Amino acid sequence: KEDMSFRKYLCRGTVNVLAESTMIAIAHNINKLHRKIQSGKIGQHLFELKTA
């Protein structure tokens, strides 16, 4: 959370805080995907798949 310079909520109320938390989570996932694409690790499995 603090790596993205997020320290406090800008809105008040349960619904607004939930919406802002959701936007932070989406931004975090987009950043993770971007890092994977840039490093060329997209479409690779963590472990080799076993064949039956």
C-alpha positions in Angstrom: 0.0 0.0 0.0 2.7 2.5 0.9 4.8 1.5 -2.1 2.1 3.1 -4.2 2.1 6.3 -2.0 -1.3 5.5 -0.6 -1.5 6.6 3.1 -5.1 7.5 3.8 -8.5 7.4 2.2 -9.7 10.6 0.5 -13.5 9.8 1.0 -15.7 9.1 3.9 -18.3 6.4 4.3 -18.3 2.7 3.9 -19.3 2.6 0.3 -16.7 5.2 -0.8 -13.9 3.5 1.2 -14.8 0.2 -0.4 -14.8 1.7 -3.8 -11.4 3.3 -3.2 -10.0 0.1 -1.8 -11.2 -1.7 -4.9 -9.5 0.8 -7.1 -6.2 0.4 -5.2 -6.5 -3.4 -5.6 -7.1 -3.1 -9.3 -4.1 -0.8 -9.7 -1.9 -3.2 -7.8 -2.9 -6.1 -10.0 -2.3 -4.0 -13.2 1.2 -3.1 -11.9 1.9 -6.8 -11.3 0.8 -7.7 -14.8 2.9 -4.9 -16.3 6.0 -6.2 -14.5 5.3 -9.7 -15.7 4.9 -8.5 -19.3 8.1 -6.4 -19.1 10.2 -9.3 -17.7 8.8 -11.8 -20.3 7.3 -14.1 -17.8 3.8 -14.0 -19.1 2.3 -17.4 -20.2 4.8 -19.4 -18.2 3.8 -21.8 -15.4 5.5 -21.7 -12.0 6.2 -25.5 -12.2 6.4 -27.9 -15.0 3.0 -29.6 -15.8 2.8 -33.3 -15.1 1.5 -35.5 -17.8 -0.7 -38.5 -16.9 
